Each structure stands twice: as C-alpha cells, then as structure tokens.
Amino acid sequence: MLSVRPYAPADAAAWDALVLRSRNGNLLHRRGYMDYHADRFTDASLLVEKDGELVAVLPANRHGEEVSSHGGLTYAGLISSHALRAEAALEAFERIGAHYRGLGAKRLFYKAVPHVFHAYPAEEDLYALHRLGAQLVRRDLSSVIALREPFRSTEERRRAAAKARKAGLVVQSGGDLARFHALLTQVLTRHDATPVHSLAELRLLQGRFPEQIVLHEVADNGEPLAAALVYDLGPAVHTQYLAASEAGRQRHALTLLLAELIEHTYAHKRHFSFGISTEQAGRMLNTGLVAQKERFGARAVVHDFYAWELA
C-alpha cells in the first residue's frame, strides 16, 4: 500500500537520501538547494511511502488554489526511486491528487524533469498525468549536446577557439564569485534583465554544494573576459550562467571557455545543457540565442509543463 504525507523539516535527511538514489533527481531537488529561498514559498512538498519505505518525493509549493512542482525550480515533478514502478506511480498520483484536494487546491501545475537529466528512465509520471487528464500547457525549448554521440561545432567556432588559445588565453576553475556576479549583472543590464540569484545566494549555494556548483572563467591580468557558472547534475551538466565582457567577445573568450568545458572538462558526462532559448511561456523563440548554442553542436530538448485540474 502507498501513502502520501506532507514534508516536514525533520524529513530532510531522508528526502536528500531519496534524491541521491533516485532515477531523475539532482542537485536542484535537494533540500539544501530548494530551501535557500524557502521564505518566498509556502511549501507543499510530499513524501510517497510504500509499506513504510520512502519511494518518491514531490517538491512543491502552494499559492492559493494552485500547487506547483516547484515554483522556485526550473523543473521538479515526482522524484522517484527504482522501487516505484508503473502501477504504483498511478496509485501515487491518485493519492497526491486526493491530498491536495483535501487542502482545497484545484490545480496542480507540473514541471516535468526533462529526460536528459534522468540517470535512468523515469517517465511513469507523464503516463500517470495522461491517464488523469492533465493537459500540456507550456513547452520551452532547451539546447543540449549529447556528449557520447558524434557532434561537431561549426568551423567558425573552431577557428575562434583556436585563435583565443593561440593568443594565450587560458581557462581556469574556481574564480571570484563577486567578480563574476558583477560581470553577469553588467551583461544582463544591457538586456533589461538581472541575475535570478543575488551574490549572497550564489555564495550560500556554492558553499553548500562546492563540488556541484563550479565557476570557470577566462581572465586577463585579473579581469574576467568570460565566465560560466556550471551546475553538475550527475549524468548532465548545465550552464546556469554565461557572461562575457566586451573585450572578451572581441577576443573570443567565451567560445574558448565553452569549447574547453565541452571537449575536456565535462567530456565524460552524458549531456551538456545550455538551457532554454524561449520566452513568453515558450511561445517565442529567441532565434539568435538558440543559434549560438547550435553552433557548438547542441540540439533541441523540450521542457514540458502540465496542468492537472483537481476540482
């Protein structure tokens, strides 16, 4: 028999242990990452147990009559162990729905984990949502390189990286977060945007996960030309932030940096993710941005969002 119960802070260790042995969870779903901005969300996370054994967790928050999985994360959904099989997943979603209905929720906004971030196939949730009448309501387009398959960057990118290497530029790891955040802020300001994370938040998160959140940069005389903050998500890595100064763009520093990360630093991984290039809830494609990623050999993977009407 399956049972569902709300998450409590005392469950943190068991929650993280489940994420670490799960088929589709990663850094984003550990409580030390989720809870850095806990003050902004009303937590509605659930634990799914089978005969007393924890077999899945659902990162979630509630706002009024809607539950989201999770409002502070790019994606979440049901994070499941090998012990949760197809029939049990159907039962789990029935119990999840009943639990949220009992709280007065009328809708679950479900942000599925894209398959490239799975350590092992784990799409029982999508089938369960289909069976329960959930509707696909949003689709973002991300760009990913399959590192274990043949891929090739454009000749222009290869020449640019070679030119930067010949000029003596070198990629280093473990730079100054404050310097990086200042560069990132400067770059995003030109696009009327700001970083999702403050400097204090980045320091907090990197302090909690120093092996999984790593800054790589190309600098000249102490000045950063280009930088990438990379999240190591197990089978995949993700460029959470990329930035280059004007001098860095002229000297192809970001091209060199990405080439080194893709071809050497993270070449042993399955996937290298650049993130989404869509805006307005997936309805508009930033063609210039996606083209930059495709020049390195990346191709499309979608991030899907479902609405499950509970009322």
PALOFI-946265 format. One line per 8 residues: their letters; for each residue x, y, z of N, C-alpha, C. Coordinates in steps of 0.2 Angstrom, whole numbers. Atoms other than C-alpha are relative to their C-alpha. Example, Ala and Ser with C-alpha at 12.3 -4.5 7.8 and 13.67 -1.06 7.14 Angstrom:
as> 4:-6:0:62:-22:39:4:6:0 ~ -4:-6:-1:68:-5:36:-4:5:3
This chain:
mlsvrpya> 4:-6:0:0:0:0:4:6:0 ~ -4:-7:0:6:18:-4:-4:5:5 ~ 2:-6:-4:4:33:7:3:6:-1 ~ -3:-7:1:7:51:5:-1:4:6 ~ 1:-4:-5:11:63:18:4:7:-1 ~ -3:-6:1:17:81:19:8:0:3 ~ -7:0:-2:36:85:20:0:5:7 ~ -1:-4:-6:42:92:37:8:0:1
padaaawd> -7:0:0:60:98:41:4:-6:3 ~ -4:6:-3:64:83:51:1:-6:-5 ~ 0:5:6:62:73:34:6:2:-4 ~ -5:-2:5:77:82:26:5:-5:-2 ~ -5:5:1:90:69:28:-3:-6:-4 ~ 3:6:4:78:55:21:-2:3:-7 ~ 2:-3:7:72:67:7:7:0:-4 ~ -6:0:4:90:70:1:3:-7:-1
alvlrsrn> -3:6:1:95:52:3:-4:-3:-6 ~ 4:2:6:80:48:-9:2:3:-6 ~ -2:-3:6:85:61:-21:7:-3:-3 ~ -7:3:2:103:54:-22:0:-7:-3 ~ 1:7:3:97:36:-26:-6:0:-5 ~ 6:0:4:83:42:-37:2:-1:-7 ~ -1:0:7:81:40:-56:1:6:-4 ~ 1:-6:3:78:58:-60:1:6:4
gnllhrrg> -2:-6:-4:83:69:-46:7:2:0 ~ -7:-2:1:98:80:-45:1:6:6 ~ -2:-5:-4:106:95:-36:-6:5:2 ~ 6:-5:-1:90:106:-38:-5:-2:5 ~ 6:3:-4:79:94:-28:2:-2:7 ~ -2:1:-7:90:93:-13:-3:6:5 ~ 3:-5:-4:83:102:2:5:6:1 ~ -5:-5:-1:99:112:4:0:5:-6
ymdyhadr> 1:-5:6:96:120:-13:-7:2:0 ~ 7:-3:0:77:121:-13:-2:5:5 ~ 2:-4:-6:76:129:4:4:7:1 ~ -4:-6:-1:88:143:1:-5:6:-1 ~ 5:-6:1:73:154:-4:-7:-2:3 ~ 6:3:-3:60:145:7:-5:5:2 ~ 4:-6:-3:54:162:14:-5:2:-6 ~ 4:-3:6:47:166:-4:-6:-5:-1
ftdasllv> 5:5:2:36:150:-5:-4:-3:6 ~ 3:5:-5:23:140:5:1:-7:-2 ~ -2:7:2:30:123:5:-6:-5:0 ~ 5:5:1:18:109:-1:3:-7:-2 ~ -3:6:2:30:95:-4:-2:-6:3 ~ 3:6:-2:25:77:-2:6:-5:0 ~ -4:6:0:34:61:3:-5:-6:-2 ~ 4:5:2:27:45:-5:4:-7:3
ekdgelva> -3:6:-3:30:29:5:-4:-7:-2 ~ 3:6:2:27:11:1:1:-5:6 ~ -2:5:-6:25:-1:16:5:3:5 ~ -4:-3:-4:34:12:26:7:2:-3 ~ -6:-2:3:48:14:14:-1:6:-5 ~ 1:-6:5:51:31:5:2:-2:-7 ~ -1:2:7:50:28:-14:0:6:-4 ~ 0:-5:5:47:45:-21:-1:7:5
vlpanrhg> 2:-7:-3:46:64:-16:-3:5:-6 ~ 2:-5:4:37:78:-24:1:7:2 ~ -2:-7:-2:45:96:-22:-6:4:-3 ~ 6:-4:2:30:108:-22:-1:6:5 ~ 3:-5:-4:23:124:-16:-7:2:-2 ~ 7:-2:2:6:131:-15:-1:8:1 ~ 2:-7:0:-1:148:-19:-7:0:-2 ~ 7:0:1:-19:150:-16:-3:-7:-2
eevsshgg> 3:6:2:-29:136:-25:4:-4:-5 ~ -4:3:5:-14:131:-36:6:-3:4 ~ -6:3:-2:0:119:-32:5:0:-6 ~ -5:0:5:16:120:-42:6:-5:2 ~ -6:5:-2:31:107:-43:6:3:-3 ~ 1:-5:-6:40:119:-39:1:7:-2 ~ 0:-6:3:38:137:-41:7:3:0 ~ -6:-3:0:56:141:-37:6:-4:-3
ltyaglis> -5:5:4:64:127:-48:-2:0:-7 ~ 1:0:7:66:126:-66:-4:-6:-2 ~ 4:6:1:59:108:-66:0:-4:7 ~ 0:5:-6:54:95:-52:-4:-6:-2 ~ 4:6:2:40:83:-54:1:-5:6 ~ -1:5:-4:39:67:-45:7:-3:0 ~ -7:2:0:57:62:-40:0:-7:3 ~ 2:6:-2:56:43:-39:6:-5:0
shalraea> -5:5:-1:67:28:-34:-2:-6:-5 ~ 2:6:5:68:11:-44:-5:-4:3 ~ 5:4:-3:56:4:-31:-7:3:-2 ~ 6:-2:3:42:15:-39:-1:-2:-7 ~ 1:2:7:35:6:-54:-6:2:-3 ~ 5:-3:3:22:10:-66:-7:0:3 ~ 7:1:-4:6:3:-57:0:4:6 ~ 0:-4:-6:12:11:-41:0:7:-1
aleaferi> 0:-8:1:15:28:-49:-7:2:-2 ~ 7:-2:1:-3:28:-55:-3:1:7 ~ 3:-1:-7:-8:25:-37:2:6:4 ~ -3:-6:-3:4:38:-31:-3:6:-2 ~ 3:-6:3:-4:51:-42:-7:1:3 ~ 7:-1:-3:-21:47:-36:0:2:7 ~ 0:-2:-7:-16:49:-18:3:7:0 ~ -2:-7:0:-7:65:-22:-6:5:-2
gahyrglg> 6:-4:1:-22:72:-30:-5:1:5 ~ 5:0:-5:-33:67:-16:3:4:6 ~ -3:-4:-6:-21:75:-3:-1:7:-2 ~ 1:-7:1:-21:92:-12:-7:2:-1 ~ 7:-1:0:-40:91:-15:-2:2:7 ~ 1:-1:-7:-41:89:4:2:7:3 ~ -3:-6:-2:-31:105:6:-4:6:-3 ~ 4:-6:4:-43:115:-6:3:2:-6
akrlfyka> -4:-2:7:-31:115:-21:-5:-2:-5 ~ 4:2:6:-40:115:-38:4:-2:-6 ~ -4:1:6:-25:113:-49:7:-1:2 ~ -7:1:-1:-8:106:-50:4:2:-6 ~ -4:-2:5:5:114:-61:6:-4:0 ~ -6:5:-1:18:101:-65:5:1:-5 ~ -6:-1:4:35:104:-71:5:-6:-1 ~ -3:6:1:42:88:-78:8:1:-1
vphvfhay> -8:0:1:61:84:-77:1:-3:-7 ~ -2:2:7:67:83:-95:4:-6:0 ~ -4:6:0:74:66:-99:7:0:0 ~ -7:0:0:91:71:-102:4:1:7 ~ -3:0:-7:93:74:-83:-2:-6:4 ~ 2:6:-3:87:57:-79:7:-4:0 ~ -5:5:0:100:44:-73:-2:-6:-2 ~ 3:7:3:88:30:-78:-7:2:-2
paeedlya> 7:-2:2:71:31:-87:-4:0:6 ~ 5:-1:-5:58:38:-76:-6:4:-2 ~ 5:-4:3:43:44:-86:-7:-3:2 ~ 7:2:-3:29:35:-76:-4:6:1 ~ 4:-6:-1:24:52:-71:-4:3:-6 ~ 3:-3:6:20:58:-88:-6:-5:-2 ~ 6:5:1:9:42:-91:-6:1:5 ~ 5:-1:-5:0:45:-75:-4:6:-1
lhrlgaql> 4:-7:1:-4:63:-79:-4:-1:-6 ~ 5:1:6:-11:57:-96:-6:-3:2 ~ 6:4:-2:-22:44:-88:-5:5:4 ~ 4:-4:-4:-28:58:-76:-3:6:-3 ~ 2:-5:3:-32:70:-89:3:7:0 ~ -4:-6:0:-18:83:-87:1:2:-7 ~ -1:-3:7:-15:94:-102:7:4:0 ~ -6:-3:1:1:100:-109:-1:8:-1
vrrdlssv> 2:-7:1:0:119:-107:6:5:-1 ~ -6:-4:2:18:125:-110:6:-4:-2 ~ -6:4:2:34:119:-119:5:5:-1 ~ -6:-4:1:51:128:-118:4:-4:-4 ~ -5:4:4:65:123:-130:7:2:3 ~ -7:0:-3:82:120:-122:5:-3:-6 ~ -5:2:4:98:116:-131:5:-4:4 ~ -5:5:-4:109:101:-126:4:-4:-5
ialrepfr> -5:4:4:124:92:-133:0:-7:3 ~ -1:7:-2:124:73:-132:8:-2:0 ~ -7:0:0:142:71:-127:3:-7:-2 ~ -3:7:2:144:52:-130:-2:-2:-7 ~ 2:1:7:137:54:-148:4:5:-4 ~ -4:-5:4:146:62:-163:-4:7:0 ~ 3:-7:1:143:81:-163:6:4:-2 ~ -6:-4:3:153:95:-171:-3:7:0
steerrra> 1:-7:0:154:113:-168:1:3:-7 ~ -1:-3:6:154:125:-183:7:2:-1 ~ -7:-2:1:170:129:-192:2:7:3 ~ -1:-7:-2:168:147:-187:2:0:8 ~ -2:0:-7:168:142:-168:6:-4:1 ~ -7:4:-1:183:130:-170:5:5:-1 ~ -5:-5:1:193:144:-178:1:5:6 ~ 0:-5:-5:188:157:-165:3:-3:7
aakarkag> -3:3:-5:193:145:-151:7:-1:-1 ~ -8:1:1:210:141:-159:3:7:0 ~ -3:-7:0:213:160:-161:1:2:7 ~ -1:-2:-7:210:163:-142:5:-4:3 ~ -5:4:-3:221:148:-137:7:3:-3 ~ -6:-3:3:235:155:-149:2:7:3 ~ -1:-6:-3:233:172:-141:2:-1:8 ~ -2:1:-7:237:164:-124:-5:0:5
lvvqsggd> 6:0:-5:220:164:-116:-1:-7:3 ~ 0:7:-3:218:150:-103:-6:0:4 ~ 5:1:-4:203:143:-94:2:-2:7 ~ -1:2:-7:203:142:-75:-6:-1:3 ~ 6:2:-4:191:135:-62:1:3:7 ~ 0:-2:-7:186:142:-45:2:8:0 ~ -1:-7:0:186:161:-49:-4:3:6 ~ 3:-4:-5:179:175:-38:-7:1:-2
larfhall> 7:0:2:160:174:-37:-2:8:0 ~ 2:-7:0:159:193:-33:2:3:-7 ~ -2:-2:7:169:197:-49:-5:-2:-5 ~ 5:3:5:158:185:-59:-7:4:0 ~ 7:-3:-1:142:192:-52:-1:7:-3 ~ 0:-7:2:147:210:-56:0:0:-8 ~ 0:0:7:151:205:-74:-7:-3:-3 ~ 6:2:2:135:195:-76:-6:5:1
tqvltrhd> 4:-6:-1:125:210:-69:0:5:-6 ~ -1:-5:6:133:221:-82:-2:-2:-6 ~ 3:2:6:129:210:-96:-7:-1:-1 ~ 7:0:0:111:207:-91:-3:6:0 ~ 3:-7:0:108:225:-89:-1:3:-7 ~ 1:-2:7:110:228:-107:-6:-3:-3 ~ 7:3:3:95:216:-110:-5:1:5 ~ 5:-1:-5:85:224:-96:-2:-6:4
atpvhsla> 1:6:-4:87:209:-85:5:0:6 ~ -4:1:-5:95:204:-69:1:-7:2 ~ -2:7:-2:103:188:-62:-6:-2:5 ~ 5:3:-4:90:176:-54:2:0:7 ~ -3:1:-7:102:174:-39:4:6:1 ~ -4:-6:-2:109:188:-29:7:-3:2 ~ -7:2:-1:128:187:-25:0:-4:7 ~ 0:3:-6:124:182:-7:-3:-7:-1
elrllqgr> 3:7:1:113:167:-13:4:-4:-4 ~ -5:4:3:126:161:-25:6:-2:5 ~ -5:2:-5:139:161:-11:-3:-5:5 ~ 3:5:-4:127:152:0:-1:-7:-3 ~ 1:6:3:123:139:-13:6:-4:-2 ~ -7:3:1:141:136:-18:3:-2:6 ~ -3:2:-6:146:135:0:-3:-7:2 ~ 3:6:-2:133:121:2:2:-6:-5
fpeqivlh> -1:5:5:137:112:-14:7:2:-4 ~ -6:-2:3:155:116:-18:3:-4:-6 ~ -2:4:5:158:101:-29:-5:0:-6 ~ 5:0:5:142:103:-39:-1:7:-4 ~ 1:-7:3:142:122:-42:7:3:-1 ~ -7:-1:1:158:127:-50:1:6:-5 ~ -1:-6:4:164:144:-58:6:-2:-4 ~ -6:0:5:175:143:-74:1:7:-3
evadngep> 0:-6:3:182:158:-81:7:1:-4 ~ -6:-2:4:195:166:-94:1:7:3 ~ -2:-7:-3:204:181:-86:6:2:-3 ~ -6:-3:2:217:193:-91:2:5:5 ~ -3:-5:-5:228:202:-78:-6:1:5 ~ 5:-1:-5:214:199:-65:-7:2:-2 ~ 6:-2:2:200:205:-76:-4:-6:-4 ~ 3:5:3:187:192:-81:-2:2:-7
laaalvyd> 2:-1:7:184:191:-100:-6:-4:-2 ~ 5:4:0:172:177:-99:-1:-5:6 ~ 1:5:-6:164:165:-86:-6:-4:-1 ~ 6:4:0:152:151:-84:-1:-3:7 ~ 1:3:-6:144:145:-68:-4:-6:-2 ~ 2:6:3:141:127:-71:-3:-5:6 ~ 3:5:-5:129:115:-61:2:-7:-2 ~ -1:7:2:135:97:-61:-6:-4:3
lgpavhtq> 6:3:-1:119:87:-61:0:-8:0 ~ -1:7:0:126:70:-61:1:-3:-7 ~ -1:3:7:123:62:-79:1:6:-5 ~ 0:-6:4:122:80:-86:3:6:4 ~ -2:-6:-3:130:97:-83:-4:6:-3 ~ 4:-6:2:121:114:-85:3:6:1 ~ -3:-7:-1:127:131:-88:-5:5:2 ~ 5:-4:-3:117:141:-76:1:7:-2
ylaaseag> -1:-7:2:125:157:-81:6:0:-4 ~ -5:-2:4:136:163:-95:1:7:-1 ~ -1:-7:1:144:180:-97:7:1:-3 ~ -6:-2:3:157:189:-107:0:7:0 ~ -1:-8:1:164:207:-107:1:1:-7 ~ -1:-2:7:166:217:-122:6:-2:-3 ~ -6:2:2:184:214:-123:0:-8:-1 ~ 1:7:1:180:195:-120:-3:-2:-7
rqrhaltl> 3:2:6:169:195:-135:5:1:-6 ~ -5:-1:5:182:203:-146:6:-5:0 ~ -6:5:-1:195:190:-140:-3:-7:0 ~ 3:7:1:183:175:-142:1:-4:7 ~ -1:3:-7:185:171:-123:-6:-5:1 ~ 5:5:-2:168:163:-121:0:-6:-5 ~ -1:6:4:170:152:-136:5:-4:2 ~ -5:4:-3:186:146:-129:-2:-4:6
llaelieh> 3:3:-7:178:143:-112:-4:-6:-1 ~ 5:5:1:164:133:-119:3:-6:-3 ~ -3:6:4:175:123:-131:4:-4:5 ~ -4:4:-5:186:118:-116:-5:-4:5 ~ 5:4:-4:171:113:-105:-3:-6:-3 ~ 3:5:3:163:103:-118:5:-5:-2 ~ -4:5:3:178:95:-126:5:-4:5 ~ -4:3:-5:188:92:-110:-3:-1:7
tyahkrhf> 2:0:-7:182:97:-93:-6:-5:2 ~ 6:4:-1:165:88:-94:-2:-5:-6 ~ 1:4:5:168:77:-109:-2:-7:2 ~ 2:6:-3:164:62:-98:-7:-1:2 ~ 8:0:-1:146:67:-95:-4:-2:-6 ~ 5:2:6:131:61:-105:-2:6:-4 ~ 3:-6:4:124:79:-109:3:6:3 ~ -2:-7:-1:129:97:-109:-5:4:-1
sfgisteq> 6:-4:1:115:108:-106:1:8:0 ~ -1:-8:1:114:127:-112:-6:3:3 ~ 6:-3:-3:96:130:-105:-4:2:-6 ~ 5:-2:5:81:137:-114:2:6:-4 ~ 0:-6:5:80:150:-128:-7:2:-2 ~ 7:-2:2:61:153:-127:-2:5:5 ~ 2:-5:-4:52:167:-120:-8:0:0 ~ 7:-1:0:34:172:-116:-4:-7:1
agrmlntg> 3:7:-2:30:154:-108:1:-4:-6 ~ -2:4:5:38:146:-123:-3:1:-7 ~ 3:-2:7:28:155:-137:4:4:-4 ~ -5:-4:4:43:165:-143:7:-3:0 ~ -6:2:1:59:158:-149:5:5:-1 ~ -6:-5:1:75:169:-147:5:-4:-5 ~ -3:4:5:82:163:-163:8:2:0 ~ -7:-1:0:99:172:-161:3:-4:6
lvaqkerf> -3:4:-6:102:164:-144:0:-7:-1 ~ 0:7:1:97:147:-149:5:-2:-6 ~ -5:2:5:108:148:-165:7:0:3 ~ -6:0:-3:123:152:-154:2:-6:3 ~ -1:7:-3:121:136:-144:0:-5:-5 ~ 0:5:5:118:126:-160:6:0:-4 ~ -7:0:3:135:132:-167:5:-4:4 ~ -5:5:-4:143:121:-153:-2:-7:-1
garavvhd> 2:7:1:133:106:-159:-6:-2:4 ~ 6:2:-4:118:107:-147:-6:0:-4 ~ 6:1:3:101:102:-152:-6:0:5 ~ 6:-2:-4:83:104:-145:-2:-6:4 ~ 4:4:-5:76:96:-129:-5:4:3 ~ 6:-4:-2:59:102:-123:0:-1:8 ~ 2:0:-7:54:106:-105:-7:1:0 ~ 7:0:0:36:102:-103:-3:1:7
fyawela> 4:-2:-6:23:109:-91:-7:-2:-1 ~ 7:3:0:6:101:-87:-4:3:5 ~ 5:-2:-5:-10:107:-79:-4:-6:2 ~ 4:6:-2:-19:94:-69:-6:3:4 ~ 5:-3:-4:-36:101:-64:-3:-5:5 ~ 1:5:-5:-40:93:-47:-8:1:2 ~ 7:-1:-3:-58:100:-44:-5:-4:-4
